[in-house]
Amino acid sequence: MVCAYSEDHIYLERHSGDTQTTLARKSYAPPAGPRTVAMSVDGSTATCSAYGVVVSASVPAIAQAGGVGASVWDPEAGTARATITQFLVRPL
């Protein structure tokens, strides 16, 4: 499961091998400056959120174990950057 945050949308995606599927998306308008985003998984429901906008989907056969991570991407090589000030993983 992947939460992707662009300049104007929040996407909840499923990546499996070379296949990427958008399960849900919503428009949002993040403020300038640092961003605060969140992802949660509860049972078979995955949720992405930021600034009061919530994107959720029920995902049958969602993995019940695995890893977490963060990545930053920009279409122009060598320009992506981020400062992560807090990264929490909590058991439900």
N, C-alpha and C positions, 0 to 999 in steps of 0.2 A: 504494500500500500504506500502511496506517495501523495503528499500534499504539495502542490506547486502553487506559488504565489507570484503572479506577474504584476505589471503596473496597474491592471484594471480587472483581473479575475482571480478567483481562488478555484483551483482544480483538485478534485480527488481522483486519483488515477490508480490503476492496477497495472503493474509491470510483471510480465511473465516471459522469460526468455527474450526474444526480440519483439514481442508484442506489447504495445502500450494501449490501454483502454481508458478513456475518460468516463468515469462512473457518474460524476456530478460536477457542476460548476456554477458559480454565481459571480456577478459583477460586484466590485467593491472599489472604494476610493481611499487608498491608504494615505495617511498624512505624510508630509515630507519628513525626512530624518529617519531615525531608527524605527524599525518595525518590531512589533510583538506578534508572534503567530503561535498557533497551538495545533496539535494533532492528538487524537485519542482513539483508542479501540476498546469497545466494551462488547464482549460476546462477538456477534457477527456484524456489528455496526461500527463503521469507521467514520470519523468526523474530523474536518479541518475547520479552523476558525481564525478570524482576525478582525478586530475593531467592530465587534457585534455582528459580523456576517458569519453564518454557519453553513457548511456544506456537509451533508451526510449521505451515506448509502449503506444499505444492508448488503453484505458480501458473503453469500453462502460459501462454505469451505475456506474461510479466511484462516490463515496460519495462526495457530495459538501460541507459537513460540518463534523466536527469531531475533534479529538484531535491529538496532536503530542507528540512524546517522543523519548527517546534514551535508548538503552539497550546494554549491553556488555556480551558476552558469550564466554566461553572456555570449551572444553570437559573435562578438569580436574577441578573438583569441588574446589571452593575456590581460584582460581587463576585469574579469569577475573578481569580486572581493566581498568579504563580510567580516564583521566583528560579532562573535557570538558571546554574549555576556552571561547567559544562563541556559543550560540544557539539562532538563530534568526527565527522569524516567521513574514513574511511580507504579507500584503494583496496585491493581484494583481490588 
